[in-house]
Amino acid sequence: MTTIDKSPVKAQPASDGAGWWAQTCSTVFRRESALSFAVLLVFLAAWEWGPAMFDVPIYIIPPVSDVFAEFFRMITTDRLFYHVAYTTAEVIVGFALGALLGMLIGYLLGMSPTAEFVLSPYILALQIAPKVAFAPLFVMWFGFTVYPKILVAVLIVFFPIMVNVLGAIRTLDHDLVNLARSFNATRLQLFWKVEFHAAMPPLFAGLRIGSTLAVIGVVVGEMVGGNTGLGYLLVFGSGSANTAMVFVSIILLTLIGILAYVAVVWAERRVLHYIPARAATGGI
């Protein structure tokens, strides 16, 4: 006679599902990282041997080995790390000042329709004007100092952050504002508890854009009027027909932009930890 097992079924702990998901994500991340590294190796191999295969002159595209050799030469003879630190400091200061100015103006215009109506045409005109045209003017005003580079970076970073913050304030849920007012919230409390937090996701989206634009602004300022920084080395290498130096400067500027972008993403994940992350492991 068959007996029926009436013992209680043990439930799977909730941590098993989370552990399985974490293990799956880790496996996918390792696979995607390996594929990304493989693409990098293929690119470096094509860069090293491709120009010679197609008879491309070295002064047009030098092989990657020559670029690495120029990198180490610049470390010893051209104070490369000093120029990198100089440009990095300008990017940090220009990005910080542009972000603060963009947040301030964005919040003020969003909270005051009158100020937005009065100032918007002038801000739009400032944005439409080419920023490269301001660099020689700043050099004439402030000389060959650090200020022209920082000011160009501030102008470029300012607008996308201001637009994102202003758009967030415009689209704020009025029911939420009325609810806060029903609890007798002051204007400062309404700003800090409702408006500021509602604008955080668009703000960080603007900061991501601004972190890369800050590098462009600094390089433009250094190329127009500067004797220090990677922008200066870029112009110097171009003028002396040293293509390897130009490639070294471009690569280092790209790394600075990547590090700035990664720093913003890290801060975004720390501040906006309450927003669910995407299921995908990669991406920007």
Secondary structure as GFF3:
##gff-version 3
##sequence-region A 1 284
A	DSSP	alpha_helix	14	53	.	.	.	ID=ss1
A	DSSP	alpha_helix	64	77	.	.	.	ID=ss2
A	DSSP	alpha_helix	80	111	.	.	.	ID=ss3
A	DSSP	alpha_helix	113	128	.	.	.	ID=ss4
A	DSSP	alpha_helix	131	142	.	.	.	ID=ss5
A	DSSP	alpha_helix	147	170	.	.	.	ID=ss6
A	DSSP	alpha_helix	174	182	.	.	.	ID=ss7
A	DSSP	alpha_helix	187	190	.	.	.	ID=ss8
A	DSSP	pi_helix	191	195	.	.	.	ID=ss9
A	DSSP	alpha_helix	196	198	.	.	.	ID=ss10
A	DSSP	alpha_helix	200	224	.	.	.	ID=ss11
A	DSSP	alpha_helix	230	239	.	.	.	ID=ss12
A	DSSP	alpha_helix	243	271	.	.	.	ID=ss13
###
